[in-house]
Amino acid sequence: MLYRRIVLALFMPLLFLSCNNKNKTHKEIVADWSLLKEVNYSVKYPHTWSLNQTGFQGTSFLIIARQTSIRDFYQENLSLVEEALTDTMDLQSYVKSNVAMLDKSVERFQILEEELKELEGDRFYRLLYVGIESKYKILYEKHYRVKDKQAYVTTFACRAMEADRYKPIGRAMLKSFELR
């Protein structure tokens, strides 16, 4: 009985927020989020998530969801990897090269969606795929951008079975990412 109360106390605010956010615009959802503002980019994220800028696994930042229980062994996250490009590499060739590496390195790699997008003047390539990481099926959404011979790859990752819950938050964070 006490366990049920604890679970309800932890998940009711999330349920309320997710129901409350359905009719809100993107700007309204991220309005009270934390802002990471750097020289080349900015991104917004929920204030309950942790920011790591130590360079873990080559990332410029890693924003990590709070663990929801002691059995929550995978923390949903948003990361940015920056990479200097050669003069001959453009967005299309960078994505092609990166997807080829993913196909070889991600266990059970499967592309679900891919498209070149432009949103409010921001041109990027969107890749949605699944793969196995640490025995979990993970859903990834990557946004690839190239500016001034520099690649910026933002990646949101969550357990595939938790996608309905976390994908709206991940998409809002990805959409809030802006290059300067």
Secondary structure as the mmCIF struct_conf table of DSSP 4:
data_model
#
loop_
_struct_conf.conf_type_id
_struct_conf.id
_struct_conf.beg_label_comp_id
_struct_conf.beg_label_asym_id
_struct_conf.beg_label_seq_id
_struct_conf.end_label_comp_id
_struct_conf.end_label_asym_id
_struct_conf.end_label_seq_id
HELX_RH_AL_P HELX_RH_AL_P1 LEU A 2 ASN A 20
HELX_RH_3T_P HELX_RH_3T_P1 ASN A 21 ASN A 23
BEND BEND1 LYS A 24 LYS A 24
HELX_RH_AL_P HELX_RH_AL_P2 HIS A 26 VAL A 30
TURN_TY1_P TURN_TY1_P1 ALA A 31 ASP A 32
BEND BEND2 TRP A 33 TRP A 33
STRN STRN1 SER A 34 LYS A 37
BEND BEND3 VAL A 39 ASN A 40
STRN STRN2 TYR A 41 TYR A 45
TURN_TY1_P TURN_TY1_P2 HIS A 47 THR A 48
BEND BEND4 TRP A 49 TRP A 49
STRN STRN3 SER A 50 ASN A 52
BEND BEND5 THR A 54 THR A 54
HELX_RH_3T_P HELX_RH_3T_P2 PHE A 56 GLY A 58
BEND BEND6 SER A 60 SER A 60
STRN STRN4 PHE A 61 ILE A 64
HELX_LH_PP_P HELX_LH_PP_P1 ALA A 65 GLN A 67
BEND BEND7 SER A 69 SER A 69
TURN_TY1_P TURN_TY1_P3 ILE A 70 ARG A 71
STRN STRN5 ASN A 77 ALA A 84
TURN_TY1_P TURN_TY1_P4 ASP A 87 THR A 88
HELX_RH_AL_P HELX_RH_AL_P3 LEU A 91 SER A 105
BEND BEND8 VAL A 106 VAL A 106
STRN STRN6 GLU A 107 LEU A 119
TURN_TY1_P TURN_TY1_P5 GLU A 120 GLY A 121
STRN STRN7 ASP A 122 GLU A 133
TURN_TY1_P TURN_TY1_P6 SER A 134 LYS A 135
STRN STRN8 TYR A 136 LYS A 147
TURN_TY1_P TURN_TY1_P7 ASP A 148 LYS A 149
STRN STRN9 GLN A 150 ARG A 159
HELX_RH_3T_P HELX_RH_3T_P3 ALA A 160 GLU A 162
HELX_RH_AL_P HELX_RH_AL_P4 ALA A 163 SER A 176
STRN STRN10 GLU A 178 LEU A 179
#
